[in-house]
């Protein structure tokens, strides 16, 4: 396994290189790099509606209520009065892409 840990921008470690996942090796997603691109892994606002991609996630009523209560707790714990589901989902997806332990946990859960 060849792997190199990049600096932690905004406290989120970014794994680069290859890592063994399953039977073969898989390249980890890397933050955008190159001329004119800034790696920003901290909290950021939603993109404008034009030119962006929308995703729908459906929950049964019981799970939807649990998620709503969880969001209220997150708002309280973060001190953010305006924290919406879309922002939380974007941050969770970014964590799964750039935080190795979160990614491994997600892979384990999806395999079962």
N, C-alpha and C positions, 0 to 999 in steps of 0.2 A: 504494500500500500504506500503510495507516494502522496504526501499531503503537506501543505504549507499554510500556516495560519497567518492571515493578514492582520494589520492593526485593527483595533476595535473602534470604528467610527460610531460615536454616540452610544458606546457600551454594547453594541451588537457585534460579536465576533463574526468574521467573514472567512469561511473556509475556501481555499482555492486548490486547484490541482485535482488529483484523482483520489477516490476512496472506494474501498471494496464495499459493495452493496449487493447482497444476494450472491448468485453464482458468478457474475461477471463484474467488471469494473464499470463505473459510471462517472461521468464528469459532473461535478457539482455546478449549479448555476452560479455565475459570478455577477457582481454588480456591474452596471454599464461603465465602460471605461473608454477613453479615447479623447480626441480633441473636442473640446466644447462640452463634454459630458461630465457632470459632477456626481460623485457618489454621495448620496444623502440617505442614510438609513434611519434618520430620526423621524419624528412625527411630521406629516405634511398634509396639506388640505387635499380634498378631492379634486380631480382634474375637471376642467369644464366639460359640460355635456357634449358639445360638438367635438367630434374626433375621438371620443373615449369609448370604451367598451363596457357594456352593462352585463351583469351576471345576476341571475335570480336563484335564490336558495329558498326552498320550501321546507317549512317545519309544521309538524302537527300542532294542534292548539296547546297541548300540555307543554311541549318543548318550547314553543314560542313564548309562553308565559314564564318559563324558567329563564330563558335568555333575556327577556325584558327585565326580570328581577336582577339578574347578573349584571346587566348594563347599568342599572341604578346603583348597584354596589361599586362597579368600576368608576362611575362618575364621582361617587363619594370618595373613593380611595385615591383617585387621581386629582381631585379638586377641579375637575373639568365639568362645568355645567352643561356644555354643549359637546356631547360625545355620541355620535350616532353609530348604528349597526354597521353601516358601510365602512366607516373609518376603522372600527374595531376589526372587521373582517379583512380589510386591506393589510392592517398591521399583523394580524395572525398569519396571513399568507406570506408576508415578507419575512416574518420570523421563521416560518417553515422553510423558506428558500435560503436564508442566510445564517441561521443559527443551527449548527450541526446537531446538537442534542434534540432540539425540537424536530428537526428533519428525521432523525433516527426514530424518535417516538412515533411520529406520523406514519412512517414506513411500517413499523411494527403493528400499529393499529389497523392499517389498511390491509395487511396480509392476513388478518384473522377474520 
